[in-house]
Amino acid sequence: MSSAYDSGCSNSEPVAEPLRPKVTRTPSTTERLHGFIAGVASGITKLAVGHPFDTIKVRLQTEGGFGRFSGPFDCIRSTIRNEGVAALYKGATPPLVGWAVMDSVQLGTLSNIRLYLQNGDRKQKLSVFQHGLAGIGAGLTVSFVATPVELIKMKLQVQYADKATRLYTGPIDCIKKIVHKHSIFGLWHGLLGTMVFRSFFWSMWGGYELYSIQLRKFDLPASTINFVAGGLAASTFWILAFPADVVKNRYMSQPDTQPLRYPNLRSVYKDIYRKEGVRSFFRGFLPAFIRAFPTNASAILVFETAMRLMHEQV
């Protein structure tokens, strides 16, 4: 006689499968390094495409509402006419090294936080919230690298005088003078402002995942999705984070005199709002917004392509 199990009788109780423990995979050292390596390529791409836009943005932000430029196009014309096309790449030496290091740290941290949230399994899908959380972690971490780079870059970008009367002759001279006057810790002047600004990376990487999900519905090539989603995510980030960037840059680029015009970030917010109005929190927005899409779309495309190529080798 056959049993109920053998005959498939309908009145038999279903047999519950035993609970299986969640397996956590430990990524290899090589996999952990992938993000850092791909980040170097991303940083170099970002510099080549975006630095001229950044110079215009910083000059407009730091001049304030009553500065020497009537707008971004006037700033471009004036800069090229008075200083030459090369002036658009003023302060490019620190980012050439710095952005490669910064993107290496940022994207390496991002990819490792993602791996942690995925329990070491890259095939496990993360939510938009988890991608945003990884973005915050990456932003706060890279702030410690970004602050000295951005400080030196801005000090050089806002020099308008003739070479003979400029305070800094170049990045090395700038570093020497800051360290001599304030010790090595002077290079981290503005760290808190950088952390506030870069904490908005939640919108960058959460947005990138959100846009990618929508673009996948159109059956587009992976490279197209990376480029378009990266550009849209960067545009979203700048819309939300721009006021924090204005305050950070105004604070970091102020003349190194005592007492400081802005002793803290709050004093910058109050001064801009009282003297220049809300609109000045978006001064320099146009070049930043125009720059955001092509610069970050290209950088993220390079990053994702490099990550795919390295993952294929594992």
N, C-alpha and C positions, 0 to 999 in steps of 0.2 A: 504493500500500500504506500502510495506516495504521500509525503507530508504536505502541509499547507504551503510551506516555503517552496517545495518542488513544483507544486501545481499552480502557484501564483494565485492562490485563493484570495478573494477580495476582502475577507474578514480577518486576514492576518495583520498584525500590528507591524508598522514599518520599523525597520531596524535602524536606530540612530547611529550615525557615523561618529566615531570618537573624535573629540576636539584635538586639533593639531596645533602644536605650539607655533607661534609666529617666528619665522626664521629671519634672523638678521644677518645679512651678508656683510663681511668686512671688505671694503674696497682696497685694492692694491695701492701701493705707494705711487705707482705710475698713473693710476686713475685719478688720484688726489692731485697730482701735478698738472693734469691736462688743462684745467681752468686757468692756472697761472701762466702756462705757456701760450695758450690761445689769447690770453689777455694782453700779452706783449704786442702781438700782431694787431689787436684791436686798438691799442693806444697809439701806435705809429700811424694807423689809418686815420684816427681821430685828429691827430695833429695836422697831418697833410691837408685834410679837407676843411677843418674847422677853425684853425688859429686866426686867420684874417677876420672872420666874423667875431671871434672872441675879443680881439683887440678893439674893434669898434664898440662892442658892447661895454667893455670895461671903461673905455674913455667916456662914454655917455653916462654910465652909472656914477662914476667918481667925480665928474664935473658938476653934477647936481642940476637943478632946474634953471639955474641962471648962469650956466657955463658958457664956454666959447663956441659950442656947436648948436645949431638950430635943430638938428635932427640927424639920423643915421647917414643920410646921403651927403649932407653937408660935412659930416665927420669924415666920410670916405674921401670926398673931394679935397678937403683941407689937408688931410693926412698925406695923401699922395702928392698934392701940389707942393706942400712945404717940406716933406721929408722923403718922398719917393715911395715907390711900391714896396720896397723892402721894409718900410716902417710897419706894414701890416703884419709882418712876422717878428716885430719887436717882442722880446721876451720869449722867443720860441725855443731857445736852448734849454731852459729848465723843463718845459713840457716835453721836449723831444726825449729826454731821459725820464722825466717825471711822469708823463702820461703813460708811457710804456710800463713803468713800475706801478703807477696807480691802477691802471686797468688790470694789470697782472694780479695785484692784491685784491681789487674789488671783485673781479670775475672769478678769481681762484677761490675767494671766500664764498662768493655766491654759489659756485658749483659744489663746494664742500658742504655748505649748509643744506643745499638741496639733497645731496647724497645722504646726509644725516637724517633728514626728514623722510627719505625714501628707504631708510634702513639698509642702505648700501646697494639697493637694486634700482638701477637707472630706468628700468622699464616701468616702474611703479609711477602712476600718475599723481601729481600733486595738484591741490586745489589752487585757485587764484589767490586765496588768502595766504596759503603757504608760500607761494612765489613772492607775494608782497612782503611776508615776514623775512624771507631770505634776502630780499632787497634792503630792508632796514638794517639787518646784520652786516651786509656787505658795505652799506653806506657809512655806518658808524666806524667800522674797522678801517676803511680806507681813508677816513678823515685824518688819521694820524700821519699818513703819508702825504695826503693832499695839501695839508695846511702849509708846510714849508715851500712846496712847489708853487702853490698859488700866491703866496706872499711875495716871493721873489719875482714871479711873473708880473704881478700887478705893479710892484715898485718900479719895474723897468717900463711897463706899458704906459704909465702916466707921466713919464719924463718928457717934457716938451722943450726944454731949453737946448741951446747949442751944446755940442759935445764938450766944449771947454768949460762950461758952467754946470754940467749935469752932476748930480750928487753921486751917482753910481756909473762906473764905466762899463759894467757888465755884470753878469750873474755872480761870478766869483767875488768881485769887489763888493757887491751888495751883501753877500753872505758874510764876508769878513767884517764889514762895518756893523751889521746887525749883531753878530756874535760879540764883537769887541765892546759894543755899548750895552748889550742886554744879556750876555752869556748865550750859550747854545739854546737855552729855552726861549730866547727871543724869536727863534724861527717858527715857534708854534703860537705866535700872536694871532688870535682869531680862531683858535681850535674849536671853541664852543659854537661860534657862528658857522663854521664848516660842518660840524656835526648836525646842527639844526637843519641846514640846507640839504645835506646828503641823506638825512633820515627820510626825505621825500622819495628816495629810491623805491619805496614801497609802491608808488604810483608807476614808476618806470617798469619794474619787473612784474608787478601784478597786472599792469596794463598790457605789457607785452604778451603775457599768457592769454589774457582776455581777447586781445585782437587776433592772436594766432588761432584761437579756437574758432572765431568767426570766419577767418580767411580760409581755414581748412575745408569749410563747407563748399567752397568753389573749386575744390580739387586742383589747387595751384601747386606748382613746383615748390619744394621746400625752400629753395633759395629766394624765391619771390615772396613767400610768406615771411621769412626772416627779415628781408629788406623792408617790406611795407609795414609789418607789425612793429619793427624796431623804430622806424621813423614816426609812426603814430604814437607809440609809447613815449618816445622822447618829447614829442610835442605836448603831450598830456602832462608830463613831468614839469616842463618849463612853465606851462600855464599856472600850475599849482605852486611851484617852488620859487618863482621869480622874485617875489618880494623879499624872501629870505636871502636870496643871492645878492640883491641890491644892498641890503643892510650889511651883510658879511663883507662885501667888497668895499663899501664906504668905510667900514671900521678898519679893515686891514690895510687899506691904501692911504690912510690919513698921514699927514706929515709927522715925522718922529720928533715932535717937540714936547716940552714939558711946561705946564700940564697938557695932557692929550685933549684934543677937542672932543673926542668921544671916549670917555673912560670905560664904557661897557656897551653891549648891544642895545640895551633898553634906551640909552641916551641917543643912539642913532635913529631908532624908530621914532622917538619923540621929536627929534630935531627935523627929520624929513617931513613928518606929518604936520608940524606946526608951521614950518617955513615954506614948504614946497607943495604940500597937499598930497592927497592919495595918489594922484597920477604919477608922482615921482617914484613910487614903489614899482612902477613899470617902465621907468626910463631906460632905454636901451633894449626894450623887449623885442622890437622888430628884428634887429640883426640876430638876436639870440634865437628867436622863433624860426627865422629863415634858415639859420645854421643848424637847428636841432634835427630836422628831418634828414638831409643828406649826410651830415656828419655821423649821426648815431645809426642811421640805417646802414651805412657802409661799414661802420665799426662792428655792429652786431652781426651783419652778414659774414664778415671775416671771422669773427669769434665762433659763430655757430658752424661755419664750414670747417674751420680748424678742429673744432671739437668732434665733428662727425668723422673727419679723416683719421683722427687719433683713436677714436672709439673703434673704428673698423680694424685697427691694427691689434686691438686687445684680444 
